[in-house]
Amino acid sequence: MVKMKELANRLKELEDQLVICIKCGMCQSVCPLFDRTRREADVARGKLALLDGLGKNLFTNPDGVNERLNRCLLCGSCAANCPSGVNVVEIFIKARAILAEFKGLSPAKKLIFQKMLSNPETFDKLTEWAGKFQNIFTKKDKNAQGTSCARVVSPLFGDRHFLPMSDKPFHSSKPYTKNSSNISEESTSKTTSIPSFTTSSIINTNAGKSGLKVAFFTGCIIDKIFPHIGQDVIDVFEFHGVGLYIPTGQGCCGIPALASGDMKSFEKLVEYHIKLFNEEKFDYLVTACATCTSTIKKLWSSIYKGNASRTREKIKELSHKTLDINQFLVNKVRLLSNDASFEDNAIVKNNAVFKDNGKSKSIETVTYHDPCHLKKSLGVFKEPRILIKASGNKLVEMEGCDKCCGMGGSFNLYHYDISSEIGQIKSKNIADTNCSTVATGCPACMVQISDMLAKNNLDIKVCHPIELYAKTLRNKQLS
Amino acid sequence: MTTQGVIGELKKIVGADNVLTQKEDMVTYSYDAAVLDPVVPSAAVMPENSEQLGQIVKLCSDNKLPITVRGAGTNLSGGTIPSSRASIVLLTGKLNKILEINEADMYAVVQPGVVTATLAAAVEKKGLFYPPDPGSQAVSTIGGNVAENAGGLRGLKYGVTKDYVMGVSFFDSMGEHVKSGSRTVKCATGYNLTGLMVGSEGTLGVLDEIILKLIPLPKARKSMVAVYKTIEQASETVAAIISSRIVPATLELLDNFTIRAVEAYSHAGLPIDAGALLLIEVDGHPAQVAEDGLKVEELCKTFGAVDVKVATNDSERDKIWAARRSALSALAKLKPTLVLEDATVPRSKIPAMVKALQEIAVKYKIEIGTFGHAGDGNLHPTILTDKRNKEEWHRVELAIEEIFDRALALGGTLSGEHGTGLAKAPFLAKETGLSSIIFSRRLRKALDPHGILNPGKITG
C-alpha cells in the first residue's frame, strides 16, 4: 500500500491535464475501439477516470488500470475531437511510462527495446538476419498486396498476411541517382528490390533548382519492408532539384518504446538521432511515415525529459523543421501537374486527369486512407490528395476515410482480434469504392491494410502517394 | 439471493463477456457528464437483445436490486449515476438496432441504444427528418433522449423529443412487458403511458422499443448572423421575431464572453467587440423561406443590429453554425470545471433573464458565458470554475441556486432539456410545490414498490 501511495504521487504530475476532461463523453463518437466493444473503459473518458482514480488511491494494485490503459490504439481520434482539448495521447504515454517504471518492463520488452531497438546497428543486423530466414517459416501469397502467410499453423503469425521483410533494406542498398543509372519502372516496382552496391549508402546532394535541402528520416518500416519507397523519395527529390541528406545509421523514431512506457530507450533514441542529424545543415526534416513525423514533431518535444546538452533546444528546432513528405512536396515545391489545385468539393467529383502525354493507361482509380497520425495528429489531409491527383490518378473518396485502420503499432500484436475487426471495416470501405489502388501516407497503415485486403482476397494494390507520383515522373521521363 | 448470486445469474443470461464486475470497470460507470460525486455500482451488464433485457429486469426485480440504465452517459443532471445501494448499471450499447424506417407512414422503430445522429442520418438518406438534435447527438442514445426528454437547437419550431415519441414498449419494475402508443398518427386507447415514460429518467420502466415520428425534410433553408452592440438589443430582437408570428427553425444567442472565447479558439473572424450575436435559420417552402428571411433581416436591423450577414451558400452557412457549435468547446478550454445550466423562461422574458444572469455573475464574482436557444427561452448560462477551489465552488453553488430562483420568478423552469436527475431534485419543490412531489412519489411507489428503478432521481 505504501508503494501504491508512491504511484499515486507520481500520477499527481498528470492531475492538471486530467482535470481538463469535463466527462462530456464526445470521445465515444470517434474511438475505433469503443465502436467495437461499447465499453467505457475502452474509451478516453473511461481511461482518464481510471488514471484519476489511481491518483486518488482507489485501487489496491495498478494491474487492472495498466491493462485497460494499454488497450488503446493511440490513434488520437479522441484528442482531435475533444471539446475541452484534453491532450489524451500525451497523458496516456506519460501514464504508461509511470506505470512501466513502477511495475518494471517485462524481460521480453527489455530485450527488444533496450538491447535491440535502441541500438540501431544491432537492430539492423538482427532484422537483416531475420529477413534471410523468413522464407523457411512463411510462404508468399499470390496477390496484389505481396503479402506472405505462415507455412504451418503458428502461434507467432496466426492467420496474418504480413508483408515480408525486404532481403535488402534501404539503409544497406545503394540507391540510384542520376549518375548511376536510368530510372526505370521495373527497377523500383514492388517485387524487385534495389540492387546493392558495396559502397556507403549515404546520399548527400546539394540543393538544386528548388533551392532547398532536405534531410530524410527513413523510419523502420520503409527501411525494412518498403525500401522501394525510399528510392521513390530520392527520384522525386532529384526531379524537383531538392538536395537530399540521408545519413547512415538511422534507427527507430522511438514510438514503440514510448507506447510500452520505456522512457530510457526512447530518450536514448532521441539523443542519438539529434546528434546524427546535427551533422549537416538542411531546411527541412522530411519523413514518408505519418507515425515517425508525428512522433518527431510532437512527442519528442513534449515527452523528452532528458538532460543531454542542449538536446531539448535542438529537439524544438528540429520539430519546427519536420514535415510529412506530402506536405513538403505540395507546399514547398512546384508539383508537376497544374490540375492539382485543391478545392473542398473537388475531392468527391474529382476527374483531374494528368494531361501531360495522354498516357491514359496509367490512370488508376485511387482511394486514400487518412493515417490518424497525419490527419488527427498533424492536420495533414489535403496534401496527400493533391499529390495523388497531381500523379494523374482519379481519386475516389471512401466512406470513413479518416477512420483508424486498427493497426496501432503494438496494439496489433497484443489485440489482433479487435485490430482485425477494425481493419475489416476499412477493407470493406476501400472495396466499396471499386478502386484499383489504395494509397496512404503511413507505412504502418500499409501493413495493416495489406493484411486485411489479403484476408478478403481483394485485388487492390496498397501504396504510398509518393509511389504514385514517382511512377508518373518516370513515365514522363521515359516518354 | 446475494448480489454475487445475482451476478452469477446475469452471466447465465447474457454470457460472462457481457457482465463486468471488476473494480476498474465499475469506476468507469460511476459518473456521467454532470458535475457530481461518482458512485460505484456492483456490476454492469450489457444485454444483446430484448429477451435478455426482460430477463435482467425480472432478475433484479426478484432480488430487489436497483437498476440504473445507461446509454452514452452524457447526462448533465446525474441521471445515470448509480444508486448508492448495491446496484447494477444496465448498458444499452448493444441494443443499437434501427428496427424499421417506414417511409410510407413516416415513422421509425428503434432500440434504446441507437445513437441519435445515426438515426438522423439514416432517415435523412430517405428524405425524412428526425428534428431533435441535442448537443450530444453524435454519441447520445435515443433511449437516453426519451428518458430525459432531450431538446436541442430546433426546439423553437420543431419541439423536443416528447413531440416525436408515438409509442414505447418497456419492462416495468416486475419485469412485465408493457406496450403503449402505436404506429398510427392518432391513438386514443388506454392511459397515455408513452407520455408518462418520456422524461421519466428510468424511474418507471426500462425502455425496450421506441416508435418515433418522422417528418418530411424541409426543402429550403436560409441562415444569417446579426451583430449587436448590446445583448439587450439582441434579446429584444428575439422577442420581436416571435411576436411577429415568425418561427425560425433555430434562433441562437452568443454573448460577448462566448464570442471572445470562440474567436480565441477558432479564429473565425467573429466581431469580438460585439455585445451579442444572433444566429438565425428559417426553413420550409422556398417561397416562405425567402419571405421570412427578409422579414427577420429587417427586424434585426430595426432592433439595432449593426450588421446582418446572410449566408449565400452552404459553406457560408456552415461557417455561421460552426461558431455556435464550438461555443461549448471554446468555453470548456478556459477553466477545468464547466457547469452547463439550462434554466428556461417564457421566450418573451429572455431580456429579463439575460439581465438577471449578468447581475448574478457580478454578485458572486464568477465567470458566466451565456449562449443558447434564445428562441425557445432556453439559455445555457455556462459557469467556468475549478471545483478544486472550494471557496469559489461555494459561490458557484449559490449562483446556481439564484439562477433557478430568478428563472422561476419569471415563470420559467429549472430545466429546459437536461432533466431533474440528482442535480435538480433538491430544488424541484420550488418549481412544482410539495404536493406534486408527493403525488409523484405515490405514483412511483405504486409502480415500483421496492424502489429498484433508478432510485434517488427526480423525486429525491
Interface residues (C-beta under 8 A of the other chain):
Chain A: V19 I20 I22 K23 C24 G25 M26 Q28 S29 R38 R39 E40 A41 R45 G46 A49 L50 G53 L58 F59 G64 V65 R68 P83 S84 G85 D344
Chain B: L20 Q22 K23 E24 D25 V27 T28 Y29 S30 Y31 D32 A33 P38 M46 A72 G73 T74 L91 G93 K94 N96 V115 A117 S136 A138 V139 S315 L328 S329 A332 K333 P336 T337 L338 D386 R388
